[in-house]
């Protein structure tokens, strides 16, 4: 697909990038190297690209956590947070950058339940932060 999967960034504090419980993998929030508020500093299209970039980081974390992306049975739940201007209401369209990428890469397995919300601020002023829960195939 011509996608470039980045190196995983290290946690910014005292936490881990993922935790597995049974066949469920919980990922900590991930964000892009894109900064500012969508709706004032960034356009919705730039926010979409930031969410897509975050998706590439999440794929890298999933690969590190599973050793093999084919172990992913399905995406279960996604929480997408958008660092947004107070009057911005296009949060779902921004987080579509992530959702569209997961379906492109994983097909039906990439479809997920999702919440897309706007927040007043995110760590280091990143544009989006996304948390993911996936179910893994039995080993």
N, C-alpha and C positions, 0 to 999 in steps of 0.2 A: 504493500500500500504506500510505500515511500515515507512512512512516518519515522520520525527520529525520537526514540525513547531516551529521556534524560537519565542522568545518574540520580539516585535518590538523595534528597537533602537530609541532613541530620535534624532530629527534633530540636526545637528552639528552647525546650525546657525539660523538666523531669517527667517524660512520658515516652511511650514507644510508638512506632509508626503503625503497628497493627497488633491485634490480639486475636488468636483463634480459640473458639470455644466449640468443641465438637466439630461439625462440618460447616460452621459459620465463621466467617472472617470479618472482623470489624476494623475498619481503617480510621486512623485519626484524621482530622481535617488537613487538607492539602490546599495550597494556593500557588498562584503563578508569580513570575517575576514582573508583574504588571501592577502598577500602583496608582491609586486615586479612586475617586468616587464616580460610579457610573451615573450619568445624568448631569454631571457638572464638569469633572475633569476628563472623563472618558465618554465616548459615544456608546450607545447600545451595541453597535457592531464591534467596537473594541472590547467591550465586556464579554460578548459572545466568544471572541478569540481568546480572551483570558480564561474563560471557562474551558475552552478546548485545550489550551495549554495545560491547565490543571488536570484534565483528563489524561494527558500524556504522562504526567507525573504519577497519577494514580495507577496507570498501567504498569509503570516501572515498579511501584510499591507492590502491586499484585504479583508481578513476576518474581520479585525478591521473596515475597511471603510464601508463594506456592512452589517455586522452582520451575513451574510449567503452567502456562496460562490455560492449557487444555483442561486443567483441574477445575476451572470455574464452571459450575453447573448453571448458575444464574445470578444475575444482579437482583438483589431483593429490595433495598431501600437506599435512597440518596437524599441527603440534605444539602441543598445549595444555598449559600448565604452570599448576598451581593452587597458590597460596600456602596451604598447609594445615596444620592442627593435626596433631601427630604420629600421632594415632590415626584420622584421617579417611581413608576409603577410597573415597569417592564421586566421585573425579575425573572418570570418564567422564560421569556425570550432569551435572556442572557444565559441562564443555566442550560438552555437548549444546546449551547456550544459543547457542553459536556455530554449530554444525553445523546445528541446526534453522533458524536464520535464513538460512544460505547456501542451503539447499534451498528455503525459502520464496521467496527472491529470485531464485535462478538455476535452480530446478527440478533436473533430472537433472545439469546441468552443475555444480551446487553440491555434489554428493556427492563424497566424498573418502576416501582412506586417512588414518588418524589415529592419533596417539598421545596419550594423556591421562595426565599424570603429576603427582604431588604433589612439591613442593619445599619446603625449609625456609624460604626467603625469596625475594622478588622485589624488583627495584628500587623504592625508595620505598614499600615495603610494599603494592604494588598486589595486588589479589586474584587476577588471572590475567594471563598473558602468552601470546599466540598468534602463531605463525609460520605462514606460508602459502606454498605453491608452486602456481602456476597455469600452465597452458599457454594460449597465445594463438593465435588464428586467424592464418593467413598473411596478410600485408598485400599 
